[in-house]
Amino acid sequence: MPRKIFTRILLGVPAAAAALTLVACTGGGIQRPSAEELSAGISQILTNVGQEGVYTEEQIGCFAEKFLVAQLPDQDLASLAAGRDQQSSESVKALVTTTMQEATVTCTAQ
């Protein structure tokens, strides 16, 4: 069972330095989600872990844009857009963590 890194990170470090991890699902033929869909999924995950309101809508939209330009598989992006907190592999988990750490710094400084 994949570790729930997203929850641990948000609860274990200050919100400004939190690192989101994305999720993945199985199956083929998944379409790449839009920035709006990713924003909705990120918001849902934040709500699920009691972090609603920590980031602005603009910051969450910025996070979504950063994930879209990262080299994440469509299935992982689709799972994030669905609001699920799981990773498909260790390599994806590492990429997601790094991407979110960088996005948090960039997007919250605006």
Backbone as CSV, one residue per row, in Angstrom:
resi,resn,N_x,N_y,N_z,CA_x,CA_y,CA_z,C_x,C_y,C_z
1,MET,0.854,-1.183,0.000,0.000,0.000,0.000,0.894,1.239,0.000
2,PRO,0.676,2.166,-0.928,1.515,3.363,-0.982,1.392,4.190,0.293
3,ARG,2.499,4.819,0.651,2.491,5.680,1.828,1.773,6.979,1.509
4,LYS,1.126,7.531,2.476,0.393,8.786,2.317,1.315,9.941,2.699
5,ILE,2.243,10.236,1.815,3.241,11.261,2.061,2.614,12.640,2.180
6,PHE,1.648,12.934,1.362,1.013,14.255,1.357,0.545,14.630,2.755
7,THR,-0.178,13.737,3.381,-0.706,13.991,4.712,0.416,14.179,5.715
8,ARG,1.412,13.322,5.677,2.526,13.419,6.616,3.275,14.724,6.463
9,ILE,3.497,15.133,5.242,4.252,16.365,5.015,3.467,17.570,5.502
10,LEU,2.197,17.641,5.139,1.403,18.799,5.548,1.253,18.890,7.054
11,LEU,1.215,17.753,7.709,1.070,17.772,9.154,2.412,17.901,9.860
12,GLY,3.504,17.603,9.147,4.802,17.551,9.796,5.691,18.756,9.599
13,VAL,5.358,19.657,8.701,6.182,20.841,8.471,5.282,22.056,8.345
14,PRO,5.837,23.238,8.478,5.018,24.442,8.309,4.349,24.456,6.942
15,ALA,3.165,25.027,6.908,2.380,25.019,5.667,3.130,25.660,4.511
16,ALA,3.882,26.706,4.752,4.601,27.380,3.673,5.664,26.497,3.051
17,ALA,6.139,25.486,3.766,7.180,24.599,3.252,6.631,23.219,2.945
18,ALA,5.317,23.077,2.975,4.714,21.765,2.775,4.992,21.239,1.378
19,ALA,5.086,19.950,1.290,5.312,19.313,-0.008,4.146,18.395,-0.323
20,LEU,3.426,18.712,-1.354,2.350,17.849,-1.800,2.949,16.667,-2.539
21,THR,2.306,15.577,-2.428,2.642,14.475,-3.295,1.416,14.155,-4.113
22,LEU,1.681,13.739,-5.273,0.574,13.419,-6.149,0.200,11.966,-6.015
23,VAL,-0.852,11.637,-6.689,-1.388,10.308,-6.610,-1.451,9.700,-7.993
24,ALA,-1.588,8.413,-8.014,-1.696,7.738,-9.296,-2.802,6.702,-9.230
25,CYS,-3.321,6.397,-10.382,-4.305,5.334,-10.442,-3.868,4.378,-11.541
26,THR,-4.484,3.265,-11.587,-4.133,2.302,-12.601,-5.071,2.452,-13.785
27,GLY,-4.670,1.881,-14.879,-5.510,1.931,-16.057,-4.846,2.704,-17.168
28,GLY,-5.277,2.469,-18.376,-4.697,3.140,-19.524,-5.669,4.120,-20.127
29,GLY,-5.179,4.889,-21.081,-6.023,5.817,-21.800,-6.492,7.009,-20.997
30,ILE,-5.782,7.347,-19.965,-6.176,8.475,-19.128,-5.712,9.769,-19.777
31,GLN,-6.607,10.731,-19.831,-6.262,12.023,-20.424,-5.621,12.929,-19.388
32,ARG,-4.726,13.754,-19.844,-4.055,14.721,-18.982,-5.096,15.732,-18.487
33,PRO,-5.173,15.947,-17.181,-6.156,16.902,-16.657,-5.740,18.344,-16.937
34,SER,-6.697,19.227,-16.834,-6.437,20.656,-17.003,-5.914,21.235,-15.692
35,ALA,-5.419,22.454,-15.762,-4.974,23.150,-14.554,-6.141,23.326,-13.584
36,GLU,-7.318,23.581,-14.106,-8.493,23.750,-13.251,-8.843,22.458,-12.525
37,GLU,-8.761,21.339,-13.225,-9.037,20.043,-12.599,-8.004,19.722,-11.524
38,LEU,-6.737,20.008,-11.822,-5.692,19.789,-10.824,-5.894,20.678,-9.605
39,SER,-6.240,21.913,-9.828,-6.500,22.834,-8.713,-7.611,22.300,-7.809
40,ALA,-8.675,21.804,-8.415,-9.790,21.257,-7.634,-9.339,20.050,-6.812
41,GLY,-8.543,19.182,-7.405,-8.052,18.007,-6.686,-7.115,18.375,-5.552
42,ILE,-6.220,19.323,-5.790,-5.309,19.783,-4.737,-6.117,20.385,-3.595
43,SER,-7.111,21.185,-3.923,-7.975,21.779,-2.894,-8.674,20.703,-2.075
44,GLN,-9.138,19.655,-2.743,-9.816,18.557,-2.046,-8.857,17.853,-1.090
45,ILE,-7.643,17.591,-1.536,-6.659,16.942,-0.670,-6.356,17.821,0.541
46,LEU,-6.174,19.100,0.312,-5.920,20.018,1.430,-7.069,20.007,2.424
47,THR,-8.290,20.014,1.920,-9.468,19.956,2.791,-9.479,18.657,3.583
48,ASN,-9.171,17.556,2.924,-9.193,16.242,3.580,-8.211,16.147,4.743
49,VAL,-7.120,16.901,4.679,-6.108,16.834,5.746,-6.191,18.032,6.690
50,GLY,-7.293,18.763,6.603,-7.501,19.872,7.521,-6.689,21.114,7.207
51,GLN,-6.271,21.261,5.966,-5.461,22.403,5.560,-6.207,23.357,4.631
52,GLU,-7.523,23.296,4.647,-8.334,24.195,3.819,-8.035,25.641,4.213
53,GLY,-7.838,26.491,3.238,-7.596,27.898,3.498,-6.147,28.269,3.752
54,VAL,-5.259,27.288,3.788,-3.836,27.583,4.011,-3.252,28.310,2.805
55,TYR,-3.653,27.904,1.614,-3.177,28.513,0.383,-4.332,29.206,-0.323
56,THR,-4.022,30.274,-1.053,-5.039,30.967,-1.832,-5.358,30.171,-3.092
57,GLU,-6.469,30.523,-3.719,-6.819,29.883,-4.993,-5.730,30.117,-6.032
58,GLU,-5.152,31.307,-6.018,-4.082,31.626,-6.973,-2.850,30.760,-6.729
59,GLN,-2.506,30.539,-5.467,-1.357,29.688,-5.159,-1.617,28.246,-5.569
60,ILE,-2.809,27.754,-5.314,-3.150,26.394,-5.715,-3.131,26.262,-7.239
61,GLY,-3.613,27.282,-7.934,-3.541,27.287,-9.399,-2.098,27.276,-9.883
62,CYS,-1.241,27.987,-9.186,0.188,27.990,-9.514,0.782,26.597,-9.315
63,PHE,0.410,25.926,-8.209,0.889,24.559,-7.985,0.486,23.673,-9.163
64,ALA,-0.775,23.790,-9.571,-1.287,22.973,-10.669,-0.484,23.207,-11.946
65,GLU,-0.186,24.463,-12.239,0.607,24.773,-13.438,2.002,24.148,-13.362
66,LYS,2.604,24.178,-12.195,3.939,23.586,-12.022,3.900,22.081,-12.261
67,PHE,2.837,21.427,-11.789,2.719,19.993,-12.025,2.500,19.675,-13.492
68,LEU,1.780,20.531,-14.203,1.541,20.282,-15.625,2.826,20.342,-16.449
69,VAL,3.779,21.158,-16.046,5.028,21.237,-16.808,6.079,20.246,-16.311
70,ALA,5.847,19.644,-15.158,6.741,18.594,-14.669,6.533,17.342,-15.527
71,GLN,7.472,16.465,-15.484,7.387,15.246,-16.306,6.652,14.124,-15.577
72,LEU,5.466,14.430,-15.088,4.641,13.444,-14.390,3.718,12.734,-15.375
73,PRO,3.541,11.432,-15.200,2.621,10.698,-16.071,1.191,11.218,-15.936
74,ASP,0.464,11.151,-17.031,-0.930,11.593,-17.030,-1.756,10.886,-15.960
75,GLN,-1.503,9.594,-15.741,-2.293,8.857,-14.746,-2.078,9.423,-13.342
76,ASP,-0.883,9.886,-13.042,-0.618,10.477,-11.738,-1.297,11.840,-11.597
77,LEU,-1.259,12.608,-12.669,-1.944,13.896,-12.654,-3.451,13.709,-12.537
78,ALA,-3.980,12.712,-13.223,-5.423,12.443,-13.158,-5.854,12.039,-11.752
79,SER,-5.035,11.288,-11.068,-5.363,10.902,-9.699,-5.348,12.106,-8.775
80,LEU,-4.377,12.979,-8.954,-4.347,14.206,-8.152,-5.607,15.020,-8.426
81,ALA,-5.968,15.125,-9.688,-7.172,15.879,-10.050,-8.420,15.282,-9.405
82,ALA,-8.382,13.977,-9.133,-9.501,13.301,-8.475,-9.442,13.453,-6.953
83,GLY,-8.397,14.087,-6.438,-8.301,14.326,-5.004,-7.804,13.146,-4.200
84,ARG,-7.095,12.227,-4.847,-6.569,11.054,-4.144,-5.114,11.262,-3.737
85,ASP,-4.760,10.761,-2.554,-3.423,10.915,-1.987,-2.698,9.578,-1.962
86,GLN,-2.206,9.169,-3.122,-1.444,7.936,-3.268,-0.441,8.153,-4.386
87,GLN,0.641,7.382,-4.368,1.629,7.483,-5.424,1.733,6.142,-6.139
88,SER,2.027,6.183,-7.416,2.094,4.953,-8.202,3.433,4.253,-8.089
89,SER,4.484,4.994,-7.750,5.813,4.391,-7.636,6.709,5.294,-6.803
90,GLU,7.816,4.757,-6.388,8.776,5.541,-5.617,9.360,6.682,-6.453
91,SER,9.603,6.435,-7.730,10.179,7.490,-8.571,9.178,8.627,-8.787
92,VAL,7.919,8.293,-8.960,6.892,9.330,-9.103,6.746,10.089,-7.785
93,LYS,6.763,9.362,-6.683,6.657,10.009,-5.371,7.787,11.016,-5.188
94,ALA,9.001,10.650,-5.577,10.140,11.563,-5.444,9.979,12.787,-6.342
95,LEU,9.532,12.587,-7.570,9.332,13.705,-8.491,8.218,14.624,-8.004
96,VAL,7.162,14.052,-7.506,6.039,14.837,-6.985,6.493,15.678,-5.790
97,THR,7.213,15.056,-4.899,7.685,15.764,-3.709,8.586,16.928,-4.086
98,THR,9.537,16.687,-4.970,10.444,17.742,-5.411,9.690,18.863,-6.115
99,THR,8.776,18.493,-6.994,7.994,19.489,-7.729,7.184,20.350,-6.773
100,MET,6.548,19.728,-5.783,5.726,20.502,-4.869,6.576,21.373,-3.956
101,GLN,7.702,20.878,-3.517,8.578,21.699,-2.680,8.990,22.958,-3.432
102,GLU,9.402,22.791,-4.670,9.794,23.939,-5.491,8.614,24.854,-5.779
103,ALA,7.458,24.249,-6.074,6.268,25.062,-6.362,5.813,25.841,-5.128
104,THR,5.916,25.225,-3.961,5.515,25.918,-2.732,6.338,27.178,-2.535
105,VAL,7.630,27.069,-2.746,8.503,28.236,-2.586,8.156,29.299,-3.628
106,THR,8.056,28.880,-4.864,7.780,29.822,-5.958,6.384,30.445,-5.857
107,CYS,5.393,29.613,-5.647,3.997,30.062,-5.695,3.583,30.854,-4.461
108,THR,4.183,30.605,-3.330,3.806,31.346,-2.137,4.576,32.640,-2.010
109,ALA,5.610,32.825,-2.817,6.387,34.069,-2.789,5.752,35.159,-3.653
110,GLN,4.756,34.795,-4.431,4.131,35.745,-5.351,3.165,36.653,-4.643
